[in-house]
Structures are given as C-alpha cells and as structure tokens.
C-alpha cells in the first residue's frame, strides 16, 4: 500500500500531496493536514485562517470596546451611577441564555447539536466552568474596591502566566520554552505599560492574583468544553445556552455577598414604574452586546485556543491606551511607553512563532506516524507504486 519515500524526496516535493480519496479525519485535523500539504499551501491556508480569525477578533474588540464605554457610563457616579456591576452581569447571563435559546429554536441546524450534556457530564464539566467564571468576575470587582485601576491592571497581567500554565497542565498547548519566554516578555511589558506610583495594598493584590488564576482556569475549562462534541458543547451558541444559567446563579450569589443583592431594589433606580422601566432598559439592552461578544470569544477560543485569545485581549489594552493618549490626551511616562513597545514586540514574537510552527516546521515523528495510521485505516493510497 505504501511506497517508501526518503527525506530528500519529501523535501524536494515541499510536502506530500493530498489524497484524492475522501479522508475526513485528516481534512478536519489542522495538525495532520499540515503534514501532507506543501509549504505554499500551508502559507495560503495560514493567511486565510488569519484573515477569518482577524475578523472575529475585530468583532470582539469592537463589542468589548462598546461594552466598556457603556459600563463606564452606567457605573460612574457622575453619569448613570448604577452601583451594582455584578448584579448587572448576572442579568446579562439571563439575557444570553434567552438569546441562545432563541437562536437554537430558529436555526436548529446551525446552533442545536443533536446531543446534549447528561446530568453527570453537566455537573462534572459545565458547572465548574460556570463557578470559576462567576468567581473570577466577582473577585475582580471586589479587588477594585481596594486597589486603583492601574495597580489592578498591573497585577491582572499575571493572568497570561496562569493561562499558559493551565494550557500546559491540560495539554491544550505543547510545552515550549520559547512560548514561556514570549509570555513573560508580554507580561513584563504590560506591567511597565501601566506602571505608576501607587500604594501597595496586600489584600487587594492577593485578590487580583486569585482572580487572575481563576481567569486562567476559566478559559482552560471553556476551551475543553468547546471540544466536547459528545456533550453538544462544540457549538459556541450551545455552550452559552448550557453555561449561562449556572453562571447567572453563581454571579447572583456573588452579588449578594459583595454588593448586597437585597439592596439593589431599594435604590432610586427601582423607585416607581418609570424608574424601573428606564433601569431595566439600561440593564437589558447591553446584554445583547454581551451575548455577541461572548459568542465571538468562544469562536476565537475554538478556532485558535485560549492563549492567542488572551494575547488578543492584551493587544486590545495596548490599543486602548494608545488611543487614549491621542484622543483624550492621557499622559504616558517614558516607562509606560517602553512597556507599550515591549508588549507589542512580545505579541509580534508570538504571532511569528505561531506562523513558523504552522507553515515552516514539519510535525514531530509521532504525528507523522499518526497520519500514516489514519491513512492505513482509511485505505488511502498516498504513495501509489508507479508502473
């Protein structure tokens, strides 16, 4: 079935031709497909995927920016002044559940996988992800009551380290010292980028670091869920549908503990029918943007993984800070500007590293053997004996 082919012959061909027969396992596995295609085809496919991923990231960036500006207006005391951000997020989870259910009903072929999680699978896989997400959001908000925003951002940059650690722990990324060095470079750049003279609050710092660790675990569990085809979680809309209720309950509990859930409805925002209607519109409407943002997040994680997603988040922060200096005249110290440069350099290194791995480097020997194993099972004659 197979004809022996030495390394020189493979090298001269620039890769191996794709079989004419159907082999869905290889065609749908990017790593296996990489080995049997030419370098030119790899480059073309990389740029095509980069363009699609860029559209998702641009959509996520736009939605996140809109939500950030809206939240700043909604929670600022001199603006709308609603003082319960965790409560609002819990309501947004309910909105996301409703919208996901609506999409699943209207477009079942696109958003309703034939399978669903069993009670055992849901309690074992989905609930831990939901609780971790709620704890991350709740503890992050609690820490902001103890530390300044710049100090919070400095400490929160450690989330990249936790993201990488959990990616290695759950084998979502292959271990690489080069990747470790790149992540440490980006983290150091972020610390310098937001560095300012600030008073150290140990309790606040520990809370932010705890939230960073929970954030890394949260994204790892989310990526694992998005790969659970047998649970019907491999569709981002379906994942939102199954996770949102548990997240809403977790965040409601966090709101009761941190914000005083029972006090929400005693404020001026719920004093009279007109005030109630106005407040509900301002709370519910951004939930639509939150749903679209989370959906794009899940698509990005599913397509590229949680490490590139987290680095895209850092790039968003760099862009926001840079635009703030141009548009609003915010001051950046020389140390801050050095941090911006280091961060951009680190992100560029990461992108180049991903490019070289996808396009220029052959797969390890174990993966080559896996390709041959798949081909043997499907009886595809990749190297026909010439007459």
Secondary structure, 3 states (H helix, E strand, C coil): CCCCCCHHHHHHHCCCCCCCCCCHHHHCCHHHHHHCCCHHHHHHHHHHHHHHHHHHHHHHHHHHHHHHHHHHHHHCCCCCCCCCHHHHHHHHHHHHHHHHHHHHHHCHHHHCCCCCCCHHHHHHHHHHHHHHHHHHHHHHHHHCCCCCHHHHHHHHCCHHHHHHHHHHHCCCCCCCHHHHHHHHHHHHHHHHHCCCCCCCCHHHHHHHHHHHHHHHHHHHHHHHHHCCHHHCCCCHHHHHHHHHHHHHHHHHHHHHHHCCHHHHHHCHHHCCHHHHHHHHHHHHHHHHHHHHHHHHHHHHHHHHCHHHHHHHHHHHHHHHHHHHHHHCCCCCCHHHHHHHHHHHHHHHHHHHHHHHHHHCCCCCHHHHHHHHHHHHHHCCCCCCCCC
